[in-house]
Amino acid sequence: MSKNHIRKKILKLRQKKNFKNQPFQIEKIFKFIKNINLKNKVIGCYYPISFEANIVELIKKLQLNNYQVGLPIIHKNFDMDFYEFKFNDPMYINNLGIPEPKKRGKIIPNILLMPLVAYDKNLNRIGYGGGYYDRYIKKMEKKKLIKIGLAFSCQKVNQIPFNKFDKKLDHIFTEKDSY
């Protein structure tokens, strides 16, 4: 099965199940992050859209516990970087419909929390198809970056087609499990 076929199938399923208010393992993820020995407490997050795992409460908890949180801003040429985000800051909707923070304070995360469209037991992932996260991870290869995918258990597939541009995750959390 191709990535595009998997992507369409899972996005339709995720929308049909309507996970908008689905509880997520915020405490478990927070505890996991807290137990990682970090020199700098800098987390790259995402602002949830389109029935993604809702991590708004996790972002708030991270900020209350003195973690610096950043959200991605997409640049030209399919490039992206993370910029500091505070809940009182204004947000802007980019041309892909994704909320972005004000461009202030570019950050380099130690941990990257990313939304997934689909995943498998081997920690492979499918995103929305733009390759933004894969390019960002490649750009940060020399830095120690812990990559954590967040999805719902129904988004798991038997096997993700994998190529040289794809970047594996270190961990995956769903509303039920963690890998």
Order of alpha helices (4+ residues) and beta strands (2+ residues): alpha-alpha-beta-alpha-beta-beta-beta-beta-beta-beta-beta-beta-alpha-beta-beta
